[in-house]
Amino acid sequence: MNVGGIIQRQFDALRYRWPQATLAEMDCAAGSYKLIVPNVPLRKGDWDRTHTTVGSIIPLGFPQASPSRFFVEKALSKSHGGMLNNTIDNHDFGSDFYEIKYGHMAVWTPNKDTLTTVVRFVVQQLWRINRMGEVRS
């Protein structure tokens, strides 16, 4: 998909690290995109696997408009087998993903933060979910 401009440049940079990442226009939200990034490494010992798939809705107006919805694959569970806290079943992103509740970015700087920042934020939220049992921004 060729989205052009800054989103395309940031996506190209993100694909350097995660070549299987995809970016697709959302059917239900004109001008918004669904970012899916497979094979994102997780902290060893926290989860039932070493890598997972994460995602975000990239809103119309990005990067001035910050992403505010973040997702993780449903197959992920804690290392002891427990379910993820602070996630909800939300089919806006697809039936294979949970939305991370309360996972909003406290600070977003459009001239500095990128799609890679979004992926790192989701991984940070997963660490918080596992360590603290809930997410706080």
Phi, psi and chi 1 to 4 in degrees:
 res  aa     phi    psi   chi1   chi2   chi3   chi4
   1 MET       -  134.4  166.2  177.5 -136.2      -
   2 ASN  -109.8  101.2 -176.1    6.5      -      -
   3 VAL   -90.8  -19.4  -63.4      -      -      -
   4 GLY    77.2  166.0      -      -      -      -
   5 GLY    61.2 -149.8      -      -      -      -
   6 ILE   -65.9  -36.3 -166.9  162.2      -      -
   7 ILE   -62.4  -43.8  -66.4  176.3      -      -
   8 GLN   -63.7  -43.2 -174.9   65.5   51.4      -
   9 ARG   -62.1  -43.8  -73.0 -168.6  -56.1  -86.1
  10 GLN   -67.1  -37.7  -71.7 -172.8   16.5      -
  11 PHE   -66.2  -40.6 -177.7   63.2      -      -
  12 ASP   -60.5  -41.4  -69.6  -16.2      -      -
  13 ALA   -65.6  -40.9      -      -      -      -
  14 LEU   -64.2  -40.6 -178.6  134.4      -      -
  15 ARG   -67.9  -19.1  -75.6 -167.1   55.6  151.2
  16 TYR   -61.3  -39.4 -178.4   77.5      -      -
  17 ARG   -88.4  -38.2 -177.6  163.0 -178.7 -172.4
  18 TRP  -124.1   81.2  -67.2  -71.8      -      -
  19 PRO   -63.0  -18.8   13.9  -21.1      -      -
  20 GLN   -88.4    1.5  -62.3  169.8  -32.9      -
  21 ALA   -62.0  148.4      -      -      -      -
  22 THR  -129.7  153.9   60.6      -      -      -
  23 LEU  -136.5  121.2 -172.4   66.8      -      -
  24 ALA  -134.4  144.0      -      -      -      -
  25 GLU   -67.2  138.7 -167.4  161.9    1.3      -
  26 MET   -77.8  135.2  -59.6  -82.8  -59.9      -
  27 ASP   -69.2  -36.7  -66.8  -26.9      -      -
  28 CYS   -91.1   -7.1   60.9      -      -      -
  29 ALA  -140.3   92.6      -      -      -      -
  30 ALA   -55.5  130.6      -      -      -      -
  31 GLY    87.2   -5.6      -      -      -      -
  32 SER  -101.3  156.0  -65.1      -      -      -
  33 TYR  -127.6  151.7  -63.0   91.4      -      -
  34 LYS  -104.2  116.1  177.6  169.5   36.7  172.2
  35 LEU   -98.7  123.5  173.8   67.5      -      -
  36 ILE  -123.2  127.0  -62.4  176.7      -      -
  37 VAL  -126.1  103.1 -175.6      -      -      -
  38 PRO   -82.3  164.2   21.3  -21.5      -      -
  39 ASN    64.2   37.1 -153.2   30.1      -      -
  40 VAL   -84.4  125.3  174.7      -      -      -
  41 PRO   -68.5  145.2   18.3  -23.7      -      -
  42 LEU  -116.7  158.2  -63.2  168.9      -      -
  43 ARG   -63.2  129.1 -172.0 -177.1  -58.2 -103.2
  44 LYS   -60.2  132.9 -173.7  176.8  179.2 -179.7
  45 GLY    91.6  -14.4      -      -      -      -
  46 ASP   -83.2  -28.7  -72.2   -9.5      -      -
  47 TRP  -128.7  171.5  -54.8   99.6      -      -
  48 ASP   -80.2    3.3   66.4  -21.3      -      -
  49 ARG  -152.0  170.9   63.4 -164.5   64.4 -146.9
  50 THR   -98.0  -16.1   58.0      -      -      -
  51 HIS  -139.5  155.0  -67.1   76.6      -      -
  52 THR  -146.4  175.8 -166.8      -      -      -
  53 THR  -108.2  130.7  -60.2      -      -      -
  54 VAL  -123.6  165.7  -58.8      -      -      -
  55 GLY  -158.8  171.9      -      -      -      -
  56 SER  -157.0  153.7  180.0      -      -      -
  57 ILE   -92.1  121.6  -64.8  175.6      -      -
  58 ILE   -93.9  113.5  -52.5  -55.3      -      -
  59 PRO   -78.2  159.4   31.7  -36.1      -      -
  60 LEU   -55.9  133.6  176.3   66.3      -      -
  61 GLY    95.1   -1.0      -      -      -      -
  62 PHE   -61.5  138.6  178.8   87.7      -      -
  63 PRO   -93.1   -4.3   33.0  -34.3      -      -
  64 GLN   -63.6  -38.6  -78.4   67.2   33.9      -
  65 ALA   -88.6  123.1      -      -      -      -
  66 SER   -83.6  148.4   66.5      -      -      -
  67 PRO   -63.4  141.7  -21.5   32.6      -      -
  68 SER  -134.3    3.1   60.7      -      -      -
  69 ARG  -128.4  128.1  -62.8 -178.8   67.4 -165.3
  70 PHE  -132.1  146.3  -52.2   96.2      -      -
  71 PHE  -136.6  154.8  -59.2   84.0      -      -
  72 VAL  -139.4  148.7   63.3      -      -      -
  73 GLU   -63.6  141.6   67.9  176.1  -50.3      -
  74 LYS   -64.2  -26.1  -76.9 -175.6  178.3  179.0
  75 ALA   -67.8  -16.8      -      -      -      -
  76 LEU   -73.6  134.9 -179.4   66.2      -      -
  77 SER  -140.7  166.3   62.2      -      -      -
  78 LYS   -67.0  161.2  -66.1 -178.1  177.5 -177.0
  79 SER   -59.7  -29.5   59.6      -      -      -
  80 HIS   -86.6    3.7   56.8   70.8      -      -
  81 GLY    95.9   -4.6      -      -      -      -
  82 GLY   -71.7  157.7      -      -      -      -
  83 MET   -75.5  161.3  -59.2  -70.4  -69.7      -
  84 LEU   -75.8  133.3  -83.2   68.8      -      -
  85 ASN   -78.7  160.3  -60.0  -22.8      -      -
  86 ASN    56.7   38.4  -71.2  -49.9      -      -
  87 THR  -128.1  151.7   58.3      -      -      -
  88 ILE  -132.1  153.0   58.4  173.1      -      -
  89 ASP   -78.7  115.1 -156.8    5.3      -      -
  90 ASN  -137.8  114.3 -175.4  -34.6      -      -
  91 HIS   -84.2    4.3  -66.4  -78.0      -      -
  92 ASP   -59.6  -32.0  -70.9  -11.5      -      -
  93 PHE   -98.7  -20.8 -159.4   75.5      -      -
  94 GLY   135.5  152.5      -      -      -      -
  95 SER   -73.1   -9.7   60.6      -      -      -
  96 ASP   -93.2    6.8  -65.6  -25.5      -      -
  97 PHE  -127.6  149.0  -69.7   87.2      -      -
  98 TYR  -101.9  145.3  -76.1  128.4      -      -
  99 GLU   -89.5  137.3 -176.6  169.5    1.3      -
 100 ILE   -83.8  114.0  -60.9  171.5      -      -
 101 LYS   -71.7  149.2  -72.9  174.6   35.8  177.6
 102 TYR    59.5   21.4  -46.8  118.0      -      -
 103 GLY   -96.0   56.7      -      -      -      -
 104 HIS  -100.7  149.7   64.9  -82.8      -      -
 105 MET   -78.6  125.1  -60.0  174.7  120.0      -
 106 ALA   -69.8  -34.1      -      -      -      -
 107 VAL  -132.6  130.8  175.8      -      -      -
 108 TRP  -135.8  122.4  176.4  -98.9      -      -
 109 THR  -113.2  104.2  -52.4      -      -      -
 110 PRO   -56.7  -29.5  -18.7   27.0      -      -
 111 ASN   -84.8   -7.2  -66.3  -29.0      -      -
 112 LYS  -121.5  -44.5  177.9 -178.5  154.0 -133.5
 113 ASP   -78.7  148.9  -67.7  -41.0      -      -
 114 THR  -136.8 -177.6   66.9      -      -      -
 115 LEU   -60.9  -32.6  -66.1  175.2      -      -
 116 THR   -64.9  -37.0  -59.4      -      -      -
 117 THR   -58.7  -39.8  -53.4      -      -      -
 118 VAL   -61.3  -46.4  172.5      -      -      -
 119 VAL   -62.3  -44.9  174.3      -      -      -
 120 ARG   -61.9  -37.0  -70.8 -177.5 -179.8  139.7
 121 PHE   -63.4  -43.3  175.2   77.8      -      -
 122 VAL   -62.3  -42.8  175.1      -      -      -
 123 VAL   -62.3  -40.5  171.2      -      -      -
 124 GLN   -62.6  -41.3  178.6 -174.0   40.9      -
 125 GLN   -64.3  -37.8  -66.2  -56.8   85.4      -
 126 LEU   -63.8  -39.5  -70.7  172.6      -      -
 127 TRP   -61.1  -43.8  178.2   83.4      -      -
 128 ARG   -63.9  -41.2  -72.0  179.5  176.0  179.2
 129 ILE   -59.0  -44.9  -73.5  170.7      -      -
 130 ASN   -71.8  -41.9 -162.6   32.2      -      -
 131 ARG   -79.5  -42.6  -69.5  -69.5  179.8 -134.5
 132 MET  -107.0  -10.4  -60.1  172.8 -155.9      -
 133 GLY    83.7  -10.9      -      -      -      -
 134 GLU  -154.1  168.1   61.2 -176.4   68.0      -
 135 VAL  -108.4  133.4  174.6      -      -      -
 136 ARG  -132.5  139.8  -59.6 -129.4 -171.0  -94.5
 137 SER   -86.4      -  -57.0      -      -      -
